[in-house]
Amino acid sequence: MAEAKRVVTKDLTECGICLLTIQEPKALPCLHSYCLKCLSQWAQGKKDTVRCPICSQDFPIPPEGIKGFITNFVINTLKDRRELVERLHANDARAPCSCCGATDSKAEAYCTDCGGFICEDCVHAIHTKALVFQDHKTIPYIDLQSGKVDIKSVMKQQCCKEHKGQILQFYCKTCGVLICHACTVIDHPASSHNLVNLKSATKEQRSEVNQLMKDCSKVSDMVDASLKRAEQVQHNLEKSLEKTKAELHHSADAACYKIRQKEKKQEAELSQAAAVSKKQIEAQKESLQMQQTRLQTALQMATEVTQTGSDHDLALVFSSLKDNLSQLRDMNPGRVDENLGEIKFTTSPSMLSPTLSLGSMSIGSRKSKAPESPVGKEKGTSSIHSYSKSSLSKGSRDGVGTWKLSKQFGDKGHQKLRYGRGVAVTSVGDLIIADFGAQARVFNQSGDFKDSLDTKQGLKFRQISQTWNVVVSQDGRIFITHLVSHVNVYDQNGTYKYRFPTKSPSNVSSDAHNTKLCGLLLDNQGCLLVGEVNQMYISKHRLDGSHVSSIKVTIQPGYIAVTSTDKLIVSNGGLALSPIVQVLDSTGNILHTLNRPSGVLSWIPYGICCTADDDIYIANRQTASNGGGIYCYSISGQYMGCITKEVDHPAGLALIETENKMLVIERERVKIFSRQ
C-alpha cells in the first residue's frame, strides 16, 4: 500500500486506511490507530520509520516490527461495548450461549467472567450449581436491556498475561504498568516499587489528563480561530483580486492600443502575485488543519478514556496519552498573515509617458497581529534586530536598491580574522564575529577590537573550536555553533554558561561522534533553530536548550534564515559538491530552489538573510571575477539582481534594517554597506 489518501475519522474504532472497523488495533505514538494488517502493508518497504497516514508524523519502527507498536485496548473495549449494546437492542437477542453454545434459546443473563450471554438452562444448571462457576457474576438480561445496570460496569476485566486468571488490580508507578497480585510478589515488590491500587492510580491520572485536556482545548480554540482567519484572508484575496482586476480594466479602457498591451502584461503580473499569495495561504491552512487534526484526535481519545473508559483502559494508554497531550499543549498555531488577502491598484499619474505604467500593485495593507503564545507558556523573545516593514509596496519597491561600502575592518594586527563565517549584533550595537580559524571576536561598529570569546569552553579534549555561526538573544545571551555536537551559550559579558545537544527528527540526541552543527538563527517565536550537516536536520530549541521539535531536510543546513511567514531559507554553505539554496515550509517541504544567476561562472552560496519584506540576500563565496557578490531573490524564487560585487569570498551576512545597514563577513575582514 504505497500511498493512501489522508482521512480523518470521527469514529475511533474506524481504521484510517481501510475505513472499516479496526481489527487487531495498533496505535502509533500520535494515538492514531489502524488495523495491524493495514499498517503493516502501509509500512511495507520501510526499514527505520513509518509515517502516520493521517497526521504525517514519522515514528521509529520497533525492533519486532509493526506488531511492536502498542495494542489499543481502548478500541477493543469500545468495539466489545458496541457489540453488547447491539445485541441488547436486537429484537430476539439471540446469540450463542457462551457456556453451552446453544443458539435456539433467548439470552437470560450476561456473565461478566465468561464475557458473554448465557441461556436459561446454563444459569440454573451450571452457573448456580457447578462449584467452578459459583464465583461468576451474572447480570439478568432484562436489567441490562432496561439500563438498570450500567453496561460499562459489566465489561470483562483485564487479566494478567504473565499470571493466568489474575485480575490486573494494581498499578506500579515505578514502571508505569498495570499488574496483578502475583506481580507484586515476583516482579514488582513493594520494597522497591511504588504500588497503588487501580482506583487510586486512575483517580490521579484522570485529574492530570483532564487538566491537559483543558489546556489542549484552549490551543484547539486558537488553531480554530487562526484557521478561520486564514479562510477569511483567502476569501478577501478572491474578492480583492476581482475588484482590482475591474479597476485595472476601467483604467485601461480610457487609453489606446498601447495601454491595452501594457494592461495584459500587468494583469499577468497581478495574477502571478496573487497565485504566490494563494499558495502561501494554502500552506498556512494545511499546517493549521494538520495541527487541528492532531488536537481533535488526542482530545477525542482522552474524552473517551476518561469519561467512558474503564480504569484498565486509562492505565493502559496513560503514558502515551499524557506525552501526546503535553506536546500538543505547547503547540503554537503560528501567525496567519492577513496581508496576503489584500491587493490594491493605484492609477499611475504618468500613464502616457514613455515609460508607460497603468498603475502599481501592493499586496498587504494591513498590519498583522503578533501570534498568541501557547497555553501556560510565556511569549518567546525575538531576535535582537528590530525589523520594521518597508513603506515600499510589493509591486513597486526595489529589493536590490543601491548599496555603498561605508566601512571595513578586522584585517590588521592582532584583531585580524582568519576565516570569518558568521556575524551577530548585540543589544548595544557591538558585532560578534564567528571566526572559523580562531575564537569568536567582538568589535564595535567603528571597527575597534574589544574582546575575544573563549569558544573552547565545554569542548572535549582534542576537539577544535571551529566557530561557524553566532546569534544573540534579546536578553543578551550569545549562542555559538562550531562543528561539534553541542551549542555553546555565553552571557552578555562573554562568560561561558552552559551547552546543549540537538535532537534528530526521531527524537534521538545527537551523536557526539557523528554530529556537526553549523546553521543557527532565532526564529519569529524567539526559539533557536540549529542545523546539523552530517545527518541533515534542523533542531528547534528554547533558549534554555530544551528541545521543541526537529525536521529532516534534503541539504546540509550550513546557513539558515527565516521569513516573516515562518518559511525557512537553507543554504548548504559550500559543504556539498552541489551548492544550493532552498525555500522550505515549516515542516521541511521544498517550495522553491534558488537557481544560479545567469552569467555567474561559479555558484557557492554561503551566508543568507531575509529582509522584513521577505527578500532573500545570498553571499556567493567567490572572487568578483568569478561571480562573487551579494545577490537578491524574491520569496517566490525569482532572481532580482546583484546587491554588490565589492566583496571577496563573502561568507556571513546580517541586516540592521532600522539603520539601512548590511554586514558582510569576508575571509579576513568585516564590511559594512549602507543603503542609499
Secondary structure, DSSP 8 states (H G I E B T S, - for coil): ---------SSTTB-TTT-SB-SSEEE-TTS-EEEHHHHHHHTTT-SSEEE-TTT--EEE--TT-GGGSEE-HHHHHHHHHHHHHHHHTSSS-----TTT---SS-EEEEETTTTEEEEHHHHHHTTTT-GGGTT--EEEHHHHHHTSS-GGGGS---B-SSSTT-B--EEETTTTEEE-HHHHHHTS-TTTS-EEEHHHHHHHHHHHHHHHHHHHHHHHHHHHHHHHHHHHHHHHHHHHHHHHHHHHHHHHHTS-HHHHHHHHHHHHHHHHHHHHHHHHHHHHHHHHHHHHHHHHHHHHHHHIIIIIS-HHHHHHHHHHHHHHHHHHHT-------GGGG-EEEEE-TTTTSSS--SEEEEE--S--------TT------BSS-----SS-TTT--SS--EEEEEEE--SGGG--SSEEEEEE-TTS-EEEEETTS-EEEE-TTS-EEEEE-TTTT--TT------EEEEBTTS-EEEE-SSSEEEEE-TTS-EEEEEE-B-TTS-B--TTS--EEEEEE-TTS-EEEEETTTTEEEEE-TTS-EEEEEE-SS--SEEEE-TT--EEEE-TT-SSS--EEEE-TTS-EEEE----TT-S---EEEEEE-TT--EEEEE-S-GGGT-EEEEE-TTS-EEEEEE---SS---EEEEGGGTEEEEE-SS-EEEEEE-
